[in-house]
Amino acid sequence: MLSFYFPVKTNVTFSCLLTLSWLCTTSVTLYAADYNANNTKNVWSFHNTVTIAQKNDPWLIGNKHQQQAIESLSEAAASMPDPTLSLGLVNLPTDSFEFSQENMTQLKVGISQVFPRGDSLAIKKQQLRIQSEAYPFQRTDREAKVAVIVGSLWLDVYNLQQSIHLIEKNRTLFEQLIDLTQTSYASTVGKTRQYDIIQAQLELTQLDDRLDKLTQHKNAYVGMLSQWLPRAFLTDATQENISTINQLHNITLAKKLPEIDLIYKDMLHSNSNNVNPISKKSDIAIKSITKYFYHHPAIRALDKKITATKTGINLAEQAYRPEWGVNANYGYRDDDPLGNSRTDLFSIGVTFDLPLFTKNRQALTVKSAVSVTEAVKTEKILLLQQLLGSFSSANGRLSRLKQRKVLYQTRLLPQVRDQVEASLIAYTNDEGNFSDVVRSRIALLNAEIDQLNLFVNEQKIILELNYLFAGHSGTTRNRQQTFAKREEK
């Protein structure tokens, strides 16, 4: 708590300035008490918000249905094609249309069965099964992405909420400043001028405008956050009227900034320094980091896709093998016009195609399957490069941000607070201007908001880094449970 010394010049001036210093030192405590008392209900913690968003993500439900569809197709692909049954009249005379007139006239019943090429059925089943195995990794990647998106939105709302809290705290202070300057000016004692009153009123108006802008931004981010939490904020799920939905813009987040665990903290710090990109040390560092990315769920999903496309090459190569077919026919003949019995006829045959023109069809089909595989491999390379670039960016930003945090905590904020104290002491001793007091308070407010931004941005960068190593957070839910217990404490 700040403390000031005031020389006694007059009773009015001393009492006003003493009240001014008391406001500067106790407004934080008083406002914080009111803030905590009025915001104990319907408080959304970071963990609960992220967890609810992940559980209510319709994308995950759709992805499960897609996996079930592919699995069903995989089982169906292993089934033989249905046999074909044929029924017809053969060699019926057109002069009389008598079934018994000609020896060749018969009622023919046939059945045929086609056998697919080579092992195409088993290979197609295997290909679809491998494709279905990619979906769990896609859902894991989606959950990790939702944690980043929703977590970042929560932190944005928190940042705006706390910034509004800081400005409202200072707004109360400036209201008191106006009253004190008016009292001092009316007493005609001291150096308070009408300009000081106008300036205090102007600063109060600018704070009001700043509050309106921040509230507007907060409503925008709350709207984006509510998209991930359908009906989660509604107190009564049966009510969908406008007044109920309006409470989406009046949510309150936990007043404590979460401390998100950083995965592989030691490895990140060890690679935070700038390294010559062409040096051997840099190559070793990149390889050691990239090996972690091979376990990323998005990469694992692409690995399954690559394996499936390789299976597609084997499937295309089955086109070089013939497709076999078996058919059997039974021909019933009626007795001749004299009543003599005619022998029924039975025939059986085998059909198969001859892959003679392989250069124009089969070879190009195999070549196409190979190109598809190589294209998916390129997707994997691009994704690895993207993950590595994101890591380099986030790690560098986190390193610089930590340096700024130390600068704010050890030097900048203490210096600004000293400036506030010095300007107030100078003003009380008739050695400074009231404008210096106002400017120092605004500078302190801006520094506090900037420091808040640093803390929030740090957590957002940690979210980004944790996503990059999602493949090694196999205990993600355990970590979330641990984080939830920490929030409760």
C-alpha positions as CSV (number, residue, x, y, z in Angstrom):
1,M,0.0,0.0,0.0
2,L,1.3,3.4,-0.9
3,S,1.8,6.1,1.7
4,F,2.3,9.8,1.4
5,Y,3.4,12.7,3.5
6,F,1.3,15.9,3.3
7,P,2.4,19.2,4.8
8,V,-0.4,21.0,6.6
9,K,-1.3,24.2,4.8
10,T,-5.0,24.6,5.4
11,N,-7.6,22.3,6.8
12,V,-9.5,22.2,3.5
13,T,-6.5,21.4,1.3
14,F,-5.1,18.9,3.7
15,S,-8.3,17.0,4.1
16,C,-9.0,16.9,0.4
17,L,-5.6,15.7,-0.5
18,L,-5.5,13.2,2.3
19,T,-8.7,11.8,0.9
20,L,-7.2,11.8,-2.5
21,S,-4.2,9.7,-1.4
22,W,-6.4,7.4,0.5
23,L,-8.5,6.7,-2.6
24,C,-5.3,6.0,-4.6
25,T,-4.2,3.4,-2.1
26,T,-7.5,1.7,-1.1
27,S,-9.7,1.8,-4.2
28,V,-8.2,-1.5,-5.4
29,T,-9.1,-3.3,-2.2
30,L,-12.6,-1.9,-1.9
31,Y,-13.4,-2.5,-5.5
32,A,-12.0,-6.0,-5.4
33,A,-14.2,-6.8,-2.4
34,D,-17.3,-5.6,-4.2
35,Y,-16.2,-7.4,-7.3
36,N,-15.8,-10.7,-5.5
37,A,-19.0,-10.3,-3.6
38,N,-21.1,-9.6,-6.7
39,N,-19.6,-12.3,-8.9
40,T,-19.8,-15.5,-6.9
41,K,-22.6,-17.1,-9.0
42,N,-22.5,-18.6,-12.5
43,V,-18.7,-18.3,-12.7
44,W,-17.2,-20.3,-15.5
45,S,-13.7,-21.7,-15.0
46,F,-11.3,-22.3,-17.8
47,H,-11.4,-26.1,-17.4
48,N,-15.2,-26.4,-17.3
49,T,-15.6,-24.2,-20.4
50,V,-13.1,-26.2,-22.4
51,T,-14.5,-29.5,-21.2
52,I,-18.1,-28.6,-22.0
53,A,-17.1,-27.4,-25.5
54,Q,-15.3,-30.7,-26.2
55,K,-18.2,-32.7,-25.0
56,N,-20.8,-30.7,-27.0
57,D,-18.8,-30.5,-30.2
58,P,-21.1,-31.9,-33.0
59,W,-18.1,-32.4,-35.2
60,L,-17.0,-35.3,-33.0
61,I,-20.4,-37.0,-33.3
62,G,-20.4,-36.6,-37.1
63,N,-16.9,-38.0,-37.3
64,K,-18.0,-41.1,-35.3
65,H,-20.8,-41.6,-37.8
66,Q,-18.3,-41.3,-40.7
67,Q,-16.1,-43.9,-39.1
68,Q,-19.1,-46.3,-38.6
69,A,-20.0,-45.8,-42.2
70,I,-16.5,-46.7,-43.4
71,E,-16.4,-49.7,-41.1
72,S,-19.8,-50.9,-42.5
73,L,-18.5,-50.5,-46.1
74,S,-15.4,-52.4,-45.1
75,E,-17.5,-55.4,-44.1
76,A,-19.7,-55.1,-47.1
77,A,-16.7,-54.9,-49.4
78,A,-15.6,-58.4,-48.5
79,S,-18.8,-59.9,-49.7
80,M,-19.0,-61.7,-53.0
81,P,-21.2,-60.1,-55.7
82,D,-24.7,-61.6,-55.8
83,P,-25.3,-64.4,-58.4
84,T,-27.4,-63.6,-61.5
85,L,-30.5,-65.6,-62.3
86,S,-31.9,-65.6,-65.8
87,L,-35.2,-67.0,-67.1
88,G,-36.3,-67.0,-70.7
89,L,-37.9,-68.8,-73.8
90,V,-35.4,-69.8,-76.4
91,N,-36.1,-70.5,-80.1
92,L,-39.8,-70.0,-79.9
93,P,-41.3,-70.3,-83.5
94,T,-42.9,-67.1,-84.7
95,D,-45.4,-68.7,-87.1
96,S,-47.4,-70.4,-84.4
97,F,-45.7,-69.6,-81.1
98,E,-46.3,-73.2,-80.1
99,F,-43.9,-74.4,-77.4
100,S,-43.9,-78.0,-78.6
101,Q,-43.6,-77.4,-82.3
102,E,-39.8,-77.2,-82.7
103,N,-37.1,-79.4,-81.1
104,M,-34.9,-76.4,-80.2
105,T,-37.6,-74.5,-78.4
106,Q,-37.0,-74.6,-74.6
107,L,-37.7,-72.9,-71.4
108,K,-34.2,-71.9,-70.2
109,V,-33.2,-71.2,-66.6
110,G,-29.7,-70.0,-65.9
111,I,-27.5,-68.8,-63.1
112,S,-24.1,-67.1,-63.2
113,Q,-21.6,-66.0,-60.6
114,V,-18.7,-63.6,-61.1
115,F,-15.5,-63.9,-59.1
116,P,-13.7,-60.5,-58.6
117,R,-10.1,-60.1,-59.8
118,G,-7.4,-61.7,-57.6
119,D,-7.6,-60.6,-54.0
120,S,-9.4,-57.4,-54.7
121,L,-12.2,-58.1,-52.2
122,A,-9.7,-58.7,-49.3
123,I,-7.6,-55.7,-50.3
124,K,-10.6,-53.4,-50.6
125,K,-11.8,-54.5,-47.1
126,Q,-8.3,-53.8,-45.7
127,Q,-8.1,-50.4,-47.4
128,L,-11.4,-49.3,-45.9
129,R,-10.5,-50.7,-42.5
130,I,-7.3,-48.7,-42.5
131,Q,-9.2,-45.6,-43.5
132,S,-11.5,-46.0,-40.6
133,E,-8.6,-46.2,-38.2
134,A,-7.7,-42.6,-39.0
135,Y,-10.9,-41.3,-37.5
136,P,-10.0,-41.7,-33.8
137,F,-6.8,-39.7,-34.5
138,Q,-8.9,-37.0,-36.2
139,R,-11.1,-36.8,-33.2
140,T,-8.1,-36.5,-30.9
141,D,-6.7,-33.7,-33.1
142,R,-10.1,-32.0,-33.1
143,E,-10.3,-32.1,-29.3
144,A,-6.9,-30.6,-29.1
145,K,-7.9,-27.9,-31.5
146,V,-11.1,-27.1,-29.6
147,A,-9.0,-26.7,-26.4
148,V,-6.9,-24.1,-28.2
149,I,-9.8,-22.3,-29.8
150,V,-12.1,-22.3,-26.9
151,G,-9.3,-21.7,-24.4
152,S,-8.1,-18.7,-26.4
153,L,-11.6,-17.3,-26.5
154,W,-12.0,-17.8,-22.8
155,L,-8.7,-16.0,-22.2
156,D,-9.8,-13.2,-24.5
157,V,-13.0,-12.7,-22.6
158,Y,-11.1,-12.9,-19.3
159,N,-8.7,-10.3,-20.5
160,L,-11.5,-7.9,-21.5
161,Q,-13.4,-8.7,-18.2
162,Q,-10.4,-7.9,-16.1
163,S,-9.5,-4.8,-18.2
164,I,-13.0,-3.5,-17.6
165,H,-12.6,-4.2,-13.9
166,L,-9.3,-2.2,-13.8
167,I,-10.9,0.7,-15.7
168,E,-14.0,0.7,-13.6
169,K,-11.7,0.8,-10.5
170,N,-10.0,3.9,-12.0
171,R,-13.3,5.4,-13.0
172,T,-14.5,5.4,-9.4
173,L,-11.2,7.1,-8.5
174,F,-11.6,9.8,-11.1
175,E,-15.2,10.5,-9.9
176,Q,-13.7,11.1,-6.5
177,L,-11.0,13.2,-8.0
178,I,-13.6,15.5,-9.6
179,D,-15.4,15.9,-6.3
180,L,-12.1,16.7,-4.5
181,T,-10.9,19.2,-7.2
182,Q,-14.3,20.9,-7.2
183,T,-14.2,21.2,-3.4
184,S,-10.6,22.5,-3.5
185,Y,-11.5,24.9,-6.3
186,A,-14.6,26.2,-4.4
187,S,-12.5,26.8,-1.3
188,T,-10.3,29.2,-3.2
189,V,-7.4,27.8,-1.2
190,G,-4.5,26.1,-2.8
191,K,-3.5,25.9,-6.5
192,T,-6.5,24.0,-7.9
193,R,-7.7,25.5,-11.2
194,Q,-10.8,25.2,-13.3
195,Y,-8.5,23.6,-15.9
196,D,-7.9,20.7,-13.4
197,I,-11.6,20.1,-13.0
198,I,-12.1,20.1,-16.8
199,Q,-9.2,17.7,-17.3
200,A,-10.5,15.3,-14.6
201,Q,-13.9,15.3,-16.3
202,L,-12.3,14.7,-19.7
203,E,-10.4,11.8,-18.4
204,L,-13.6,10.4,-16.9
205,T,-15.4,10.7,-20.2
206,Q,-12.5,9.0,-22.0
207,L,-12.6,6.2,-19.5
208,D,-16.4,5.8,-20.2
209,D,-15.6,5.6,-23.9
210,R,-12.9,3.0,-23.3
211,L,-15.3,1.0,-21.2
212,D,-17.9,1.0,-24.0
213,K,-15.3,-0.2,-26.5
214,L,-14.1,-3.0,-24.2
215,T,-17.6,-4.1,-23.4
216,Q,-18.4,-4.2,-27.1
217,H,-15.3,-6.4,-27.7
218,K,-16.2,-8.6,-24.8
219,N,-19.7,-9.1,-26.2
220,A,-18.2,-10.1,-29.5
221,Y,-15.9,-12.6,-27.9
222,V,-18.6,-14.0,-25.7
223,G,-20.7,-14.5,-28.8
224,M,-17.9,-16.5,-30.4
225,L,-17.4,-18.4,-27.2
226,S,-21.1,-19.3,-27.0
227,Q,-21.0,-20.9,-30.4
228,W,-18.9,-23.6,-28.8
229,L,-21.2,-24.0,-25.8
230,P,-24.7,-24.4,-27.2
231,R,-27.3,-23.8,-24.5
232,A,-24.6,-24.3,-21.9
233,F,-25.2,-20.8,-20.4
234,L,-29.0,-21.1,-20.2
235,T,-30.3,-21.6,-16.7
236,D,-33.4,-23.3,-18.0
237,A,-33.1,-25.5,-21.1
238,T,-36.8,-25.2,-21.9
239,Q,-36.6,-21.5,-22.3
240,E,-35.5,-20.1,-25.6
241,N,-36.9,-16.6,-25.5
242,I,-34.8,-13.5,-26.1
243,S,-34.5,-12.6,-22.5
244,T,-33.0,-15.9,-21.7
245,I,-30.5,-15.9,-24.6
246,N,-29.4,-12.4,-23.6
247,Q,-27.7,-13.8,-20.5
248,L,-25.1,-15.1,-22.9
249,H,-23.6,-11.6,-22.9
250,N,-23.6,-11.4,-19.1
251,I,-21.5,-14.4,-18.2
252,T,-18.8,-14.1,-15.6
253,L,-15.5,-15.9,-15.8
254,A,-13.3,-17.0,-12.9
255,K,-11.3,-14.1,-11.5
256,K,-8.1,-16.2,-11.3
257,L,-6.0,-16.6,-14.5
258,P,-5.3,-20.3,-15.1
259,E,-1.8,-21.6,-15.0
260,I,-1.7,-24.1,-17.9
261,D,0.9,-26.8,-17.7
262,L,3.4,-26.6,-20.5
263,I,4.3,-29.9,-22.0
264,Y,8.0,-30.7,-22.3
265,K,9.0,-27.4,-20.6
266,D,12.6,-28.4,-20.4
267,M,12.9,-29.2,-24.1
268,L,11.2,-26.0,-25.1
269,H,13.5,-23.8,-23.0
270,S,16.6,-25.7,-24.2
271,N,15.7,-24.8,-27.8
272,S,14.5,-21.3,-27.2
273,N,17.8,-19.6,-28.2
274,N,18.3,-18.6,-31.8
275,V,20.4,-21.1,-33.6
276,N,22.1,-20.7,-37.0
277,P,19.7,-22.5,-39.4
278,I,22.6,-24.0,-41.4
279,S,24.6,-25.3,-38.4
280,K,24.8,-28.9,-37.3
281,K,23.4,-28.0,-33.9
282,S,20.3,-26.6,-35.6
283,D,19.9,-29.8,-37.6
284,I,20.1,-31.9,-34.5
285,A,17.6,-29.6,-32.7
286,I,15.1,-29.7,-35.6
287,K,15.3,-33.5,-35.8
288,S,14.9,-33.9,-32.0
289,I,11.8,-31.7,-32.1
290,T,10.4,-33.1,-35.3
291,K,10.4,-36.6,-33.9
292,Y,7.8,-35.5,-31.3
293,F,5.6,-34.3,-34.2
294,Y,5.4,-37.7,-35.7
295,H,3.2,-38.7,-32.8
296,H,0.8,-35.8,-33.4
297,P,-2.7,-37.1,-34.0
298,A,-3.0,-35.1,-37.3
299,I,0.2,-36.8,-38.5
300,R,-1.0,-40.2,-37.3
301,A,-4.2,-39.7,-39.3
302,L,-2.2,-38.9,-42.4
303,D,-0.1,-42.0,-41.8
304,K,-3.2,-44.0,-41.9
305,K,-4.3,-42.2,-45.1
306,I,-0.9,-43.0,-46.7
307,T,-1.2,-46.7,-45.7
308,A,-4.6,-46.8,-47.2
309,T,-3.4,-45.3,-50.5
310,K,-0.5,-47.8,-50.6
311,T,-3.2,-50.5,-50.3
312,G,-4.9,-48.8,-53.2
313,I,-1.8,-49.5,-55.3
314,N,-2.2,-53.2,-54.6
315,L,-5.8,-52.9,-55.4
316,A,-5.0,-51.3,-58.7
317,E,-2.5,-54.0,-59.5
318,Q,-5.3,-56.6,-59.3
319,A,-6.5,-55.2,-62.6
320,Y,-3.8,-57.3,-64.3
321,R,-5.6,-60.4,-63.2
322,P,-8.6,-61.8,-65.0
323,E,-12.1,-61.6,-63.7
324,W,-13.7,-65.1,-63.7
325,G,-17.3,-66.0,-64.1
326,V,-19.2,-69.3,-63.9
327,N,-22.6,-69.9,-65.5
328,A,-24.9,-72.9,-65.6
329,N,-28.1,-73.2,-67.7
330,Y,-30.9,-75.7,-67.8
331,G,-33.3,-75.9,-70.8
332,Y,-36.6,-77.6,-70.5
333,R,-38.2,-78.9,-73.8
334,D,-41.8,-80.0,-74.2
335,D,-42.9,-83.2,-75.9
336,D,-43.1,-83.2,-79.7
337,P,-46.5,-83.0,-81.5
338,L,-46.7,-86.8,-81.6
339,G,-46.3,-87.0,-77.8
340,N,-42.7,-88.3,-77.8
341,S,-40.6,-87.1,-74.9
342,R,-37.7,-84.7,-75.6
343,T,-34.5,-84.7,-73.6
344,D,-33.9,-81.6,-71.5
345,L,-30.6,-79.7,-72.0
346,F,-28.0,-78.6,-69.5
347,S,-25.0,-76.4,-70.1
348,I,-22.2,-75.0,-68.0
349,G,-19.4,-72.6,-68.8
350,V,-16.6,-70.4,-67.6
351,T,-15.9,-66.8,-68.6
352,F,-12.9,-64.6,-68.0
353,D,-11.5,-61.5,-69.5
354,L,-8.2,-61.1,-71.2
355,P,-6.1,-58.1,-69.9
356,L,-4.5,-57.5,-73.3
357,F,-4.5,-53.7,-73.4
358,T,-2.8,-53.1,-70.1
359,K,-0.8,-50.1,-71.3
360,N,-3.9,-48.0,-71.8
361,R,-5.9,-48.9,-68.7
362,Q,-4.3,-51.0,-66.0
363,A,-0.9,-49.4,-66.1
364,L,-2.3,-45.9,-65.9
365,T,-4.6,-46.9,-63.0
366,V,-1.6,-48.2,-61.1
367,K,0.3,-45.0,-61.9
368,S,-2.6,-42.9,-60.7
369,A,-2.7,-44.8,-57.4
370,V,1.1,-44.3,-56.9
371,S,0.6,-40.5,-57.5
372,V,-2.2,-40.4,-55.0
373,T,0.1,-42.0,-52.4
374,E,2.9,-39.5,-53.1
375,A,0.5,-36.6,-52.9
376,V,-0.6,-37.7,-49.4
377,K,3.1,-38.0,-48.4
378,T,3.5,-34.4,-49.5
379,E,0.6,-33.4,-47.2
380,K,2.5,-35.0,-44.4
381,I,5.7,-33.1,-45.2
382,L,3.8,-29.9,-45.4
383,L,2.0,-30.5,-42.1
384,L,5.3,-31.3,-40.4
385,Q,6.8,-28.1,-41.7
386,Q,3.7,-26.2,-40.5
387,L,4.0,-27.8,-37.0
388,L,7.7,-27.0,-36.9
389,G,7.1,-23.4,-38.0
390,S,4.4,-22.9,-35.5
391,F,6.7,-24.3,-32.8
392,S,9.5,-21.9,-33.8
393,S,7.1,-19.0,-33.8
394,A,5.4,-19.8,-30.5
395,N,8.6,-20.7,-28.7
396,G,10.2,-17.5,-29.7
397,R,7.2,-15.4,-28.8
398,L,7.0,-17.1,-25.4
399,S,10.7,-16.5,-24.7
400,R,10.3,-12.8,-25.5
401,L,7.1,-12.5,-23.5
402,K,8.7,-13.9,-20.4
403,Q,11.4,-11.3,-20.7
404,R,8.8,-8.6,-20.9
405,K,7.0,-10.0,-17.9
406,V,10.2,-9.8,-15.9
407,L,10.7,-6.2,-17.1
408,Y,7.2,-5.2,-16.1
409,Q,7.4,-6.9,-12.7
410,T,10.9,-5.7,-11.7
411,R,11.2,-2.3,-13.3
412,L,8.4,-0.8,-15.3
413,L,5.5,-1.2,-12.9
414,P,7.5,-0.2,-9.8
415,Q,8.7,2.9,-11.7
416,V,5.2,3.9,-12.8
417,R,4.0,3.5,-9.2
418,D,6.9,5.6,-8.0
419,Q,5.9,8.2,-10.6
420,V,2.3,8.2,-9.2
421,E,3.5,8.7,-5.7
422,A,6.0,11.4,-6.7
423,S,3.5,13.3,-8.7
424,L,1.0,13.2,-5.9
425,I,3.5,14.3,-3.3
426,A,4.7,17.2,-5.6
427,Y,1.1,18.3,-6.1
428,T,0.3,18.3,-2.4
429,N,3.4,20.4,-1.8
430,D,2.4,22.9,-4.5
431,E,5.4,21.8,-6.6
432,G,3.5,19.9,-9.3
433,N,0.5,20.1,-11.5
434,F,-2.7,18.3,-11.2
435,S,-2.3,17.1,-14.8
436,D,0.8,15.2,-13.8
437,V,-1.2,13.4,-11.2
438,V,-3.8,12.5,-13.8
439,R,-1.3,11.4,-16.4
440,S,0.6,9.2,-13.9
441,R,-2.7,7.5,-12.9
442,I,-3.5,6.8,-16.6
443,A,0.0,5.6,-17.2
444,L,-0.4,3.2,-14.3
445,L,-3.7,2.0,-15.6
446,N,-2.2,1.3,-19.0
447,A,0.8,-0.5,-17.5
448,E,-1.5,-2.7,-15.5
449,I,-3.6,-3.6,-18.5
450,D,-0.5,-4.2,-20.5
451,Q,0.8,-6.6,-17.8
452,L,-2.6,-8.3,-17.9
453,N,-2.2,-8.8,-21.6
454,L,1.2,-10.3,-21.1
455,F,-0.1,-12.9,-18.6
456,V,-3.0,-13.8,-20.9
457,N,-0.9,-14.0,-24.0
458,E,1.5,-16.3,-22.2
459,Q,-1.3,-18.8,-21.5
460,K,-2.5,-18.5,-25.1
461,I,0.9,-19.4,-26.4
462,I,1.2,-22.3,-24.0
463,L,-2.1,-23.5,-25.5
464,E,-0.6,-23.4,-28.9
465,L,2.5,-25.2,-27.8
466,N,0.6,-27.9,-26.0
467,Y,-1.4,-28.5,-29.2
468,L,1.8,-29.1,-31.1
469,F,2.7,-31.9,-28.7
470,A,-0.8,-33.3,-28.4
471,G,0.5,-36.7,-29.5
472,H,2.5,-37.0,-26.3
473,S,-0.3,-35.9,-24.1
474,G,-1.8,-39.3,-24.0
475,T,-2.9,-38.5,-20.5
476,T,-4.7,-35.4,-21.7
477,R,-7.8,-36.1,-19.7
478,N,-5.7,-36.8,-16.6
479,R,-4.0,-33.5,-17.0
480,Q,-7.3,-31.8,-17.4
481,Q,-8.5,-33.4,-14.2
482,T,-5.4,-32.3,-12.4
483,F,-5.8,-28.8,-13.8
484,A,-9.5,-28.7,-12.6
485,K,-8.5,-29.7,-9.1
486,R,-5.9,-26.9,-9.1
487,E,-8.6,-24.4,-10.2
488,E,-10.9,-25.5,-7.4
489,K,-8.1,-24.9,-4.9
